[in-house]
Amino acid sequence: MLEKVQGLSLEDRFNFCFAPCNTRDPKAMYHLLRFASSYAQKLPVNIAMGMPKCSAHSDSELLDLETRHQVLSMYLWLSNHFEEEWFPYIKKAETMATNIAQLLGESLLKACWKPESRKACKSKLQEEDGYQRPSSLVKLQEKKRHEKSLPKKRLEKVAA
């Protein structure tokens, strides 16, 4: 992903590649790319992330808080591996990370919502997109065989 960023030295690219970032989280990867792009343009790297006002009330809000904390941890890690002039908002990042950690703790203590099931989340996505995952060929064949056998059985019952 960092191949897109022009102007990074090999050492800089190495440091960004080893930053603690959840590669499966698109938001975290977006921030890593943004940090690297700002650094490559010789601009001070800004956090540019809002601070949540209250604790989480659902799984998705909890995951959002966790992602925000991971992004701030990544910023702090990068600030230790680069000069302070490029990562000048260390105190702000520390304060935000502390506040988000506190919100995470409160969220876990107050957690009384039902966990969202994976099947429910998948069905919601399918309804929103109008996309349905195709069935396997084996299941389609079995369904066709079953449908073909139904009229024969009905005819036999009517004839008897």
Buried (B, 14 or more C-beta within 10 A) or exposed (E): EBEEBEEBEEEBBEBBEEBEBBEEBEBBBEBBBBBBBBBBEEEEBBBEBEEBEEBBEBBEBBEBBBBBBBBBBBBBBBBEBBEEEBBEBBEBBBEBBEBBBEBBEBBEEEBEEEEEEEEEEEEEEEEEEEEEEEEEEEEEEEEEEEEEEEEEEEEEEEEE
